[in-house]
Amino acid sequence: MESIRYKMNAPHGVEPDSMFFVQVDPELCVDCFECEDHCPTGAIQENADFVHEVVDPAACMNCGQCLLSCPYGAIYENVSYVDELFEKLQDPDTIVVTMPAPAVRYALGECFGEATGTFVSGKMHAALKKMGVDYVWDTEWTADVTILEEGTELINRVKTGEMPLPQFTSCCPGWIKYCESFYPDLIPHLSTCRSPIGMIGSMAKTYGAEQTGEKPKKIYTVSIMPCIAKKYEGMRPELDASGFRDIDATINTRELAYMIKKAGIDWNALPEVQPDPALGMSTGAATIFCTSGGVMEAALRLAYEELSGQDLPAPDIKVVRTHEGINAADIDIPGFGTVKVAVASGLENAAKLCDEVRAGKSPYHFIEIMTCPGGCVNGGGQPMDPAVQASLFKSMIAKVNKRFRARSIA
């Protein structure tokens, strides 16, 4: 069974900006530059010993793309709540609540031999229940809430002009940290909405506690994400609107798979189980949050109907779906006019749009940005595809040979 590598177990009360969430093992690094080539901010660099390291936590967006790209497995996560979660599951005085993200259910099955992209939501819920989770709620519930809030905010910005345009999405923690670090003057353009996990973490200890009759102080909320940066988000000091920590622990897809295997659960024998009320319902608009362009598409569905007063002829707005690069589109809304939107996949592309906004040259009303190329389905906490790792290894060999020849000539 594959183990989980980490250095710091379940940090609490620590300033997340001071921490390394990913780091390089110098014993395994061969200085192939693959990680550096995938880092959007230059946070990971070659040091004097000719190995790579994340040089400053402030420069790292915690996206984990370096970890996914390393052919030698030299990059590890520095923070894990797995051991603490196992302890909480055994504590009869703790009410464990799990809140999985949309992307997790499309990747978890890969760890158990399922085909890539298989939808395993029901089995995932069943596995969580078997491990002893008290309430299986779902971050998709507040993905829908995000659309109501973010879409309404966009409409108000467009109609009133009281807040600046374009409006940026605020779901992705890597993107939020990037904006705060490199474009702080654009913070007023960020949607004022929390991310879906930021919303449900708070609701779990308020509305959820009221509906279930549980005491908020006994509730232990677990964010299950495709993303390493969500661990950073969960630790942000301002996420305590419920009067308690909104998110007590964050694990990613790989860690959930590890826990299921460690618990001895037979994946293939699991039944299909629905999430629990009162925070378990969702729509298809919530599910598509996991892909680049999905948040935009869901928000536009609401904006179209609210601005036009008409039903959207078809729910699919395929023109905004984006796998890589920047995708711009004009959405014609009857009785209102044209809403100009853009979707950026990856922070290098986000920088281009941010520079336009900063220069006052952006034509857009609404911009979606995802840190990970293709969106959350390709997050740094997702399973690592052996075929992709093999391809990266071949690419790395070619790059190393090229650099070696260049150094020899010099």
N, C-alpha and C positions, 0 to 999 in steps of 0.2 A: 504494500500500500504506500502510495506516495505521501511523504510527510509535508508538513507546512513549515517553512523556514521563516523565522522572525527573530528579532533581537529584543524588542520591548513588548511586554505582555500587558494589554489592557490599560493604557495610560488614562488617568483621570485627573482633571484639574491642572493639566499641562497646557501651556500656550501652544496651539498647533503650528503657528508660524515659526516656532523655534525647533521643530522636529523634522527629521528625515523620515518620510513615509516609504521611500525606496532608497536602496543603496547598493553599491557594487562590492562583491566579494573579491578582494585582490588576489586570492589564491586561485580563482577560476577565470579571471579576466585575461584574455589573450591580446587585448588592445587592438581589436579588429575595427573599431570605430562605428560598428553597426548601431549601437545605442546613441552615440552622438549624432549620427545621421537622422535618427528618428526623434530627437528631442526638439520641441518647437521653440525653446527659449534659451538654449545653450547652457542649461543648468548642469549638464553632465559633460565632463571634459577629461582629457588626458592629463595626468599629473607627472611629476618629475620622475616617478618610478616606472613610467610607460604603462600604466594601467589607468582605467577610467574610474571616476568617482563623481557623485553628485556633490558639487562644490559648495552649494549654499541652499538651505531650505527655502529661503525667500525667492529664489529664482526658479524653483521646481514647482510645477503646477500639479504634481502628484498624479499625473494621468496614467503612468505605468506603461506607456508605449515603449519605453526603453526595455522594460522587463519582457514584454511580449516579443521584442525584436532580437533579444540576445540569443544567439545560437548555442551558447554554452551554459545557459542557466546560471550565469554569474550574478544576475541582479535579483535581489530578494526584497520582499516586503519587510518593513521595519516595525510594523505595528500589527498585532493580532489580538482579537478578543475571543478566540476559540476556546482557550482553557477556561476563561472566566464564564463563558456561556455554558459550557458543560457543567460547571459548578452550580450556576443559577438554575439549570434544569433539574438538579437534584435537591434543590432547596424548597421544601414545602411551603415556606413563608414568602416565596417570590412568585409573582404572576408574570410569566414570560409571554411577551407579545412579539410576534414576528411580522415584518412588513416588507415583503419582497417587491423589487422593482419589475417593470414590464420585461426588460431584456433577460432577466435571469431565467425565466420559464422557457426561453428559446435556446438556451445554451446548456443548462444543467444536464439535460439528457445525454449530451456528448460524453460526459464523464462516466456514463454507464452503458456505452455502446450504441446509443441511439444515433440516428442520422443527424447531421448538422442541421440546426434550425427546427428540430422536432418540438412541437408544443407539448410541454409536460407539466402544465400548471396543476392539474389534479393530483398527479403523483407527487409533486413537490409539496403540496399541502398535506398529503397523507404522510409523507416522510417526516415533516415537521411535527405533526401530531404524534407519530410514533416515538419521536425523540423526547416528547414530554412537553411540547409547547402548549400553553393554556389557550391562547387565542391566536389564530392565524388570520390576521387582517392583511390588507393588500394596498400597496402604494398606488396601484391603479385607481383606487377610490379617489385619492387626492390629485391624481393626474387629471381626472375629470374636473375636480374643484379648481385646479390651476387654469384650465381652459375657461371656466366661467369667470374667474378673477382676471386673468391676463387678457382674455378677449374683451371683457368689459372695459378694462383699463385702456386698451388700444382704441376702442370706440370713443371713449371720453377724450383721449389725446387728440384724435383726428377731428372730433367735433368742436372741442372747446379751445384747443391751442394753449391750454394752461400748463401743460407739461411738454417738454421737448420731444420732437420726432427726429429720427426714427426711434421707435421703442425696441429695445433688445430683450430677448428672452432671458430668464433668470433661473433656469432649471439646472444647468450644468455647473458643478462646483469648480472644475478646472477653469472654465471660462470666467466665472465670477472672480476667482483669485487673479486671473490674468488681467482682467479689466481693472481691478483694484490696484494691481502692482504697476502696470504699464500704461494704463489709460484712466487714471483716477478722475480726470476732468469729464469723462463720459459716464460716470456713475449715475447722474440724473436721467440718463437715457435707459438705464436698466429698469425692467419691470419691477414694481415694488412688491411683487408676489414672492413668497418663499418658494423653494422647490417643492415638489410633491412630498418628498420624505420629510422636509422641514415642516410641512403642514400636518402630515399624519402623525408625526412624533408628538407634536403638541396636542392634537386631537385625541390621541390614545389616552392621555392622562387627564383629559377634561371630558369631552363628549363621550368617548369610549368608556371611561370609568363610570360615568353617570348611567350609561345604558346597561352596563354589566353589573353594577353595584360593587365594583372592586375599589379598593382604596388606592388613590394615585401613588402614594409613597411606596406601595408594594409592587407596582407595575414596573417591569424591566423591559424596555423597548429595544428591539433588535432590528436594525436596518440591514436588509439583505440586498446587495447591490452588485452590478457588473463592473464596479468602479473602485479604484483605490482612493481617488480624490474624495469619495463620499465619507471615508474615515476622517479625513480632514474636516469636512463639513460638519459631521456629527459632533466634533469636539469644539466647534466655534462657541465662544463664551456667550454670545447673544442668543443662542438657541435654548432658552429656558423660559419661554412665555407661559408655560403651564404652571410655573412655580417650582418645577423640578427640572432636571435635565430632560429635554424633549427626546433625545436619542441617547440611550445608555451604551449601546454597543453597535458596531458595524462590522459585518462580515461580507465577503464577496462570494461569487459563484463557486470559485475553486474551493474556498474554505467550507462552504455548505456541502459540497460533494464529499470533501474529506470527512466532515462530521457524520454524514449519512453512512459512509463506509465504516468509520470508526465505531459507530453505534451498532454495526452488524445487521443493518436493515437490508432485506432482499428487495432491491429496486424493482425487479421484474414482477414481483408478487404484489406490489402496491396497488390498491384500488384508486379510483378517481374520487377525490374529496373536494368539496367546495370550500371557499374561505368562510370564516365565521361572520355573522352579523355582529356589530352594526357597521363595521368599516370594511366590508368585503365586496361590495357591489362595484361594477365598473362597466364602461362601454368600450366599443372598438376604438373610439378616439383616444382613450387612455393607453391602449395597447401599442398604438403606433408611435408613442413617445420614444420608443427604444431605437428608432432609426432617424437618421439625419433627414430633416424635413417634416418629421411626424408632428412635432409640436406646432410648427407653422400650419400644417394642413388642418389639424384639429382646431386651432384658433380661428382660422379663416372660415371654417364651417359655421362657427358661432357668429363671427363678424358679418358674414354674408347675409345671414337671415335677420340679424338685428338691424343692419343698416338698410337693407332693401325691403324688409317686411314681407319677404317671400320665402318659400321653402327652397332650399338648394336642390336643383334638379337631380344631382347625383352626389353622394358623399365623397367620392374620390376626387381629390384635386392633385392629380399626378404630376402636374407641371412643377410643383415645389419639391418633389422627392429628389434627394441628392445623395450620391454615394461618395463623391469626392469633388474638391474644388469649390467654386461659388456658383450658385444657381439663382438667377434673378427672374422674376415673373411679374407681369401686370395682371391683376385680377379685376375684371370688370364687374361692378356691382350695380344692378338696376336701380335707378333713382338716386344713386349716390355719385358714381363715377368710378375712377380707377384707383385701386389700392396697389401701391408698388411694394414688393417684398423681395427679400433676398435670404438665401440660406447658405451658410458657410460651414464646410466640413473641415475641421482642423484649425489650429490656432494661427498657422502661417496665413491662411486665407482670412481668418478673422482680422488679422492686423491690417490687411488691405482695406477692408470695409471700415475699420475703426479710423484709419488715416483719412478716409473720405469724409467721415462724420466730423472728425476734428477740424478738417479744413473747410467745413461748411459746404461741401460739394456732394453730399449724399442725397440721391433722389428718393430714398425709400421711406416708407411709413413704418415698416416692421422688419426686423432682422432676427433670424434664428442662428445661434452659434452653438456648435457642439465641439468639444475639445478633441474627442477621438474620431478619426476618419471613419465616416459611415454611421457615426452615432454610437449610442450606448451598447449596441450589440457587439461592437468591437472594443469595448472598454478594457482597461488594464487588469480587471479582476475576473475576466472571462477565461474559460478553458483555452489552453494553448494547442492549436491544431498541429499534429505531427507533420503533416504535409507542408504547412507553412514554415515550420521550423526547419525542415529539410531544405526548402527553397532558400530560406535565409542563410543557411549554412553554405550553400553553393555560392550565393551572392557575396557572403563574407570572404570566402576563399579568393574569389576574383578580385575583390577590393584590396585584400592584404597583399596579393601578388603585385597588383598595380602600384601600391604604395612602396613595396619593397624595391621594385624596379626603379621607381622615381628617386628613392633615396640612394640607390646604388649609383645612378647616373650623376646625382648631385655630388 
